[in-house]
């Protein structure tokens, strides 16, 4: 497994591109972030080249909702723009959100109702139309269930089972699930058993502890056991640190976490 540092949440004491160098010093293999349109891509690539780090993942959708058929065309076009950015940066993964996330990562509610069947059909349609793009570029797409109890009220894809079922119906190895243990601990628990049953459909993995979305070891999840199980079940992908370091120097905190949880 490789380990990635989310630059939107860690090393916030320095400017964005300087966080890449911090991630290298801490021992990460790669970095990740959310939106790319607000980044200086040339400076980002320069820092990547100088550190030898790669981009694990970033957000692929820009406008519209995955769950709304009205937005299908603009959603697909924007994801294809993100694919070009991914190729420029050497990234091999994009995560796709089911809803519109505002700047503070809250969900922008629709002004009209969309029932569950319509949401599912729209999501399937978009993912099927993205198959040629992922095959041509070899940039993989992952959909991410998020919690609605604390962080993202109103988010449509908020359980792992529907996400895994959807991915199996699509049936393409380049389109899978980003399993975020923090979000799914809040929504449903049963982390290790869920991972075991669905390891074939997990394309990316995120970690943070509960409560507080803080570093592993500061809350209720035994991440050493979770990551050992992830490895034992055959996962060889990236584990992203998507948490807010609490209680000290972020550099020392993430170093300690890396040393503690690596299988």
Secondary structure by P-SEA (a helix, b strand, c coil): cbbbbccccccccccccaaaaaaaaacccccccccccccaaaaaaaaaaaacccccccccccccccccccaaaaaaaaaaaaaaaaaaacccbbbbbccccccccccccccccccaaaaaaaaaaaaaaaaaaaaaccbbbbbbbbbccccccccccccaaaaaaaaaaaccccbbbbccaaaaaacccaaaaaaaaccccccbbbbbcccccccccccccaaaaaaaaaaaacccbbbbbccccccccaaaaaaaaaacccc
